[in-house]
Amino acid sequence: MAGWGKSSGAHNNKDGTRTSSLHFGTDQKISPIKEGKGYWQYVPAEEGTIFLTQYDYEIRNKGLFGKIVDFFFRPLIGWGTALSFDVLKRWLEKGELPRIQYLRFCCSALITALFFLVWVYQGLVPKILMMHPVELTMLSDLTSMEGEKARMLLMLIGAAEIMFGTAWLFYRNKRQLHALQILIFPVLTLSAVIAEPTVATHPFNPLTFNLSLWLLSFVGFLLGKDLPTAANCVRTRRKG
């Protein structure tokens, strides 16, 4: 996607505050933005520089479809702008290149999505919808429960797994979730093997499956340290 952009003015105050206005746009129809305007402002502070920015844009399609697209696109581009400025801040302060930051951010996001899918699937399909016989057998061997009690407990475990999977989407401190998994995956693996030793010989068995997730939790824990985040930017106008 190609477009144009220009600085349409600048102003330097005696207190060191510097402001520049910008104007941008594109003629390509694939872009939901037709053109926009905004400003950047640098305010000296005791421990560095406060960076302020604000911009708005005109949507290309002003019909119902364009308004629907803008309803989702506007918060997304606001989030992306805040994320990019946190990347810039870390580049200036810590020297970490933006491409490395984005690589860690994207890998962490993919791992988060994977754990969400794994936990929700494992809780919903084999435990609640299908009530797989192997799941019931292992649970009965571990707890001595049978029949309706075993099925009820299996459903509760499935619901707990779904809740934990959903937490991956909303809980901000992903490193804590990774740390918890580093502890619980060996316990889950050992429990499965004790309950039904033959499962260790099955294809895609709990031993190799949980080991893979355990190692991935270590990777996610290491990647999750000091990730760039849009949450570090104040995205609402402050009075004064």
C-alpha positions as CSV (number, residue, x, y, z in Angstrom):
1,M,0.0,0.0,0.0
2,A,1.4,3.4,-1.0
3,G,0.4,6.9,0.0
4,W,1.7,10.3,0.8
5,G,2.6,12.2,3.9
6,K,4.0,15.6,4.7
7,S,4.9,17.8,7.7
8,S,2.7,20.9,7.3
9,G,4.2,23.0,10.0
10,A,6.4,23.2,13.1
11,H,6.5,25.3,16.3
12,N,9.2,25.6,18.9
13,N,8.3,27.2,22.3
14,K,10.8,28.9,24.6
15,D,10.2,26.1,27.2
16,G,11.6,23.6,24.8
17,T,8.3,22.2,23.7
18,R,8.3,21.3,20.0
19,T,5.2,20.6,17.9
20,S,4.9,19.5,14.3
21,S,1.7,18.9,12.4
22,L,1.3,16.3,9.7
23,H,-1.0,15.5,6.8
24,F,-1.3,12.0,5.2
25,G,-3.4,10.0,2.9
26,T,-3.6,7.6,0.0
27,D,-5.5,7.2,-3.3
28,Q,-5.6,3.5,-3.2
29,K,-9.1,2.1,-2.8
30,I,-7.8,-0.8,-0.6
31,S,-7.1,1.6,2.2
32,P,-10.1,2.4,4.5
33,I,-8.3,5.8,5.1
34,K,-8.7,8.5,2.5
35,E,-6.7,11.2,4.3
36,G,-6.0,12.4,7.8
37,K,-4.3,15.1,9.9
38,G,-2.6,15.2,13.3
39,Y,0.3,16.5,15.3
40,W,3.4,15.3,17.2
41,Q,4.6,17.1,20.3
42,Y,7.7,16.7,22.4
43,V,7.6,18.1,25.9
44,P,10.8,18.2,28.0
45,A,10.5,16.6,31.4
46,E,12.9,16.1,34.4
47,E,13.6,12.4,33.5
48,G,13.3,12.5,29.7
49,T,10.8,13.6,27.1
50,I,7.1,13.3,27.0
51,F,5.8,12.4,23.6
52,L,2.3,13.3,22.7
53,T,0.4,12.7,19.4
54,Q,-3.1,12.9,18.2
55,Y,-4.6,12.3,14.7
56,D,-7.9,11.7,13.0
57,Y,-8.7,10.5,9.5
58,E,-11.5,10.6,7.0
59,I,-12.8,7.2,5.9
60,R,-12.9,6.4,2.1
61,N,-16.3,4.7,2.1
62,K,-18.9,6.8,3.9
63,G,-21.7,4.3,3.4
64,L,-22.8,1.6,5.9
65,F,-20.1,-0.8,4.8
66,G,-17.4,1.9,5.4
67,K,-18.8,2.7,8.8
68,I,-18.8,-1.0,9.8
69,V,-15.1,-1.3,8.7
70,D,-14.2,1.8,10.6
71,F,-15.9,0.6,13.7
72,F,-13.3,-2.2,13.9
73,F,-10.4,-0.5,12.2
74,R,-10.3,2.7,14.3
75,P,-9.5,1.0,17.6
76,L,-7.1,-1.4,15.8
77,I,-5.0,1.4,14.3
78,G,-5.1,3.2,17.6
79,W,-3.7,0.1,19.4
80,G,-1.1,-0.3,16.6
81,T,0.0,3.3,17.0
82,A,0.4,2.9,20.8
83,L,2.3,-0.3,20.3
84,S,4.7,1.2,17.8
85,F,5.5,4.1,20.1
86,D,6.3,1.7,22.9
87,V,8.6,-0.1,20.5
88,L,10.2,3.3,19.7
89,K,10.6,4.1,23.4
90,R,12.4,0.7,24.1
91,W,14.6,1.2,21.0
92,L,15.8,4.6,22.3
93,E,16.1,3.6,25.9
94,K,17.4,0.0,25.7
95,G,18.8,-0.3,22.2
96,E,16.6,-3.3,21.2
97,L,15.9,-3.1,17.5
98,P,12.3,-2.8,16.4
99,R,12.4,-6.0,14.3
100,I,13.6,-8.0,17.3
101,Q,10.8,-6.5,19.5
102,Y,8.1,-7.3,16.9
103,L,9.5,-10.8,16.4
104,R,9.2,-11.5,20.1
105,F,5.8,-9.9,20.3
106,C,4.4,-12.0,17.3
107,C,5.9,-15.2,18.6
108,S,4.4,-14.6,22.0
109,A,1.0,-13.8,20.5
110,L,1.1,-17.1,18.5
111,I,2.0,-19.1,21.6
112,T,-0.8,-17.4,23.4
113,A,-3.3,-18.3,20.7
114,L,-2.0,-21.9,20.6
115,F,-2.5,-22.4,24.4
116,F,-6.0,-20.9,24.2
117,L,-6.9,-23.4,21.4
118,V,-5.3,-26.4,23.2
119,W,-7.0,-25.8,26.6
120,V,-10.4,-25.0,25.2
121,Y,-10.4,-27.9,22.8
122,Q,-9.1,-30.4,25.4
123,G,-11.8,-29.2,27.8
124,L,-14.7,-29.0,25.4
125,V,-14.3,-31.9,22.9
126,P,-12.9,-35.0,24.7
127,K,-14.3,-34.1,28.2
128,I,-17.6,-32.4,27.7
129,L,-19.0,-33.1,24.2
130,M,-17.6,-36.6,23.6
131,M,-16.7,-37.8,27.1
132,H,-14.0,-40.0,25.6
133,P,-13.8,-43.5,27.2
134,V,-10.0,-43.1,27.8
135,E,-10.6,-39.9,29.7
136,L,-13.2,-41.6,31.9
137,T,-11.1,-44.7,32.5
138,M,-8.0,-42.6,33.6
139,L,-10.2,-40.5,35.8
140,S,-11.8,-43.5,37.4
141,D,-8.4,-45.2,38.0
142,L,-7.1,-42.0,39.7
143,T,-10.2,-41.2,41.8
144,S,-12.0,-44.5,42.2
145,M,-15.1,-42.8,40.9
146,E,-17.4,-44.5,38.5
147,G,-20.6,-43.9,36.6
148,E,-22.4,-40.6,36.9
149,K,-20.0,-39.2,39.5
150,A,-17.0,-39.8,37.1
151,R,-18.8,-38.2,34.2
152,M,-19.8,-35.2,36.3
153,L,-16.2,-34.7,37.6
154,L,-14.9,-35.0,34.0
155,M,-17.3,-32.3,32.9
156,L,-16.1,-30.0,35.8
157,I,-12.5,-30.6,34.8
158,G,-13.4,-29.8,31.2
159,A,-15.0,-26.6,32.3
160,A,-12.0,-25.6,34.3
161,E,-9.7,-26.2,31.3
162,I,-12.0,-24.0,29.1
163,M,-11.8,-21.3,31.7
164,F,-8.0,-21.5,31.9
165,G,-7.8,-21.4,28.1
166,T,-10.0,-18.3,28.0
167,A,-7.7,-16.7,30.6
168,W,-4.9,-16.7,28.0
169,L,-6.9,-14.1,26.0
170,F,-7.6,-11.7,28.8
171,Y,-5.0,-12.1,31.5
172,R,-2.2,-9.6,30.8
173,N,0.7,-11.2,32.7
174,K,1.3,-14.2,30.4
175,R,4.5,-15.1,32.1
176,Q,2.6,-16.1,35.2
177,L,0.4,-18.4,33.1
178,H,3.6,-19.9,31.5
179,A,5.1,-20.4,34.9
180,L,2.0,-22.2,36.1
181,Q,2.0,-24.5,33.1
182,I,5.7,-25.3,33.7
183,L,4.6,-26.7,37.1
184,I,1.3,-28.4,36.1
185,F,2.3,-30.1,32.8
186,P,4.7,-32.6,34.5
187,V,1.9,-33.3,37.1
188,L,-0.7,-33.9,34.3
189,T,1.7,-36.2,32.4
190,L,2.6,-38.2,35.4
191,S,-1.0,-38.6,36.4
192,A,-2.0,-39.9,32.9
193,V,0.9,-42.4,32.9
194,I,0.1,-43.7,36.4
195,A,-3.6,-44.0,35.6
196,E,-3.1,-45.8,32.3
197,P,0.5,-46.8,31.5
198,T,-0.3,-48.0,28.0
199,V,-1.2,-44.4,26.9
200,A,2.6,-43.7,26.7
201,T,2.7,-46.1,23.6
202,H,-0.2,-44.4,21.8
203,P,0.4,-42.1,18.8
204,F,0.2,-38.4,19.9
205,N,0.2,-39.6,23.5
206,P,0.1,-37.4,26.6
207,L,3.9,-38.0,27.3
208,T,5.1,-36.4,24.1
209,F,2.2,-34.0,23.8
210,N,2.7,-32.5,27.2
211,L,6.4,-32.5,26.9
212,S,6.1,-30.3,23.8
213,L,3.7,-27.9,25.6
214,W,6.0,-27.9,28.6
215,L,9.0,-26.8,26.5
216,L,6.8,-24.3,24.6
217,S,5.9,-22.8,28.0
218,F,9.6,-22.3,28.8
219,V,10.0,-20.5,25.4
220,G,6.9,-18.4,26.1
221,F,8.2,-17.5,29.6
222,L,11.5,-16.3,28.2
223,L,9.9,-14.4,25.3
224,G,7.4,-12.7,27.6
225,K,9.9,-10.7,29.6
226,D,9.6,-7.0,28.9
227,L,7.5,-7.3,25.8
228,P,6.4,-4.1,24.0
229,T,2.8,-3.3,24.8
230,A,0.2,-0.6,23.9
231,A,-0.8,-0.5,27.5
232,N,2.3,1.5,28.3
233,C,0.9,4.5,26.4
234,V,-1.8,6.7,27.8
235,R,-4.5,6.7,25.1
236,T,-7.0,9.2,26.6
237,R,-6.7,12.9,26.7
238,R,-5.5,14.3,30.0
239,K,-6.9,17.6,31.3
240,G,-4.4,20.4,31.2
